[in-house]
Amino acid sequence: MSHFIDLHTHSSASDGTDAPEALIESAKKAGLGAIAITDHDCFGSEKAFGAAEKEGIEFVPGIEVSIGYPPPRGRIIEDEGIHILGLFINPEAPALKELLCEVVAEREDRNEKIARAMRDDGLPVFLEDLKKNNPGAVIGRPHFGAALVKCGAASDMNDAFFRYLNPTKKYFRKREYIEKQRCFDVIHASGGIPVIAHPLQYKYPPDEFEAFIRDMKSCGAEAMECVYTGYGPGQQRLLMSMAKRFELLPSGGSDYHGSKKSIKLGGAKVPYEYLEGLKDRLRR
């Protein structure tokens, strides 16, 4: 069995480029012993179960959701939010399905407002076209960015985001986030383990970072990503120390999105022992 796993990846069900089955096949080729698909605000990986069994690799059903949370002191961020993974979720859990229906409805409304603003400026962008060209995908800013590139309003995706889609830009629309306690409660109700995703990404200074982790723990967090793409040895030691202090299990992943980002599947080198610890927690 491989010594490495990847517990944070995205498929074409949300904003990745690989179909869930293809992602499983790639994980096997990469020599991984296990993989979690953690698509944003949806579970579109039903076919991954069969693919994982065929390839002889462990599959962990997961999800990634965003909760509203204050940004670091002194920073003005219009799109603040914290990402929480739910690992080992039951996608058929009523509480989870209800929450995701609400998230989808809010996103539909926001996406239509973005498309309408683009059309008001003479750009031929229609939400129905985005859905048709991306079947099964969770439509979001990357899809609007691609539309801007296609119609010649932007030279590439970086340009589309920099000039039009980033916070404070013309076509950005702020989202409504899930209330933090409800997020943790729903993940638990669906049989899952809540994991704080890429905790250093939020750029909290040391005193606020400690308060942030303490708050997440009090809400129901059971694990934290201590190994993540780009985190060096010193950062990993810091996070492992913090996880031990707050009795959080270590987790980790690459945040692989396929060809759209230069992130290697399994590149974070997450040890298999992390998965064993998470499975032990489930048995309690």
Order of alpha helices (4+ residues) and beta strands (2+ residues): beta-alpha-beta-alpha-beta-beta-alpha-alpha-alpha-alpha-alpha-beta-alpha-beta-alpha-beta-beta-alpha
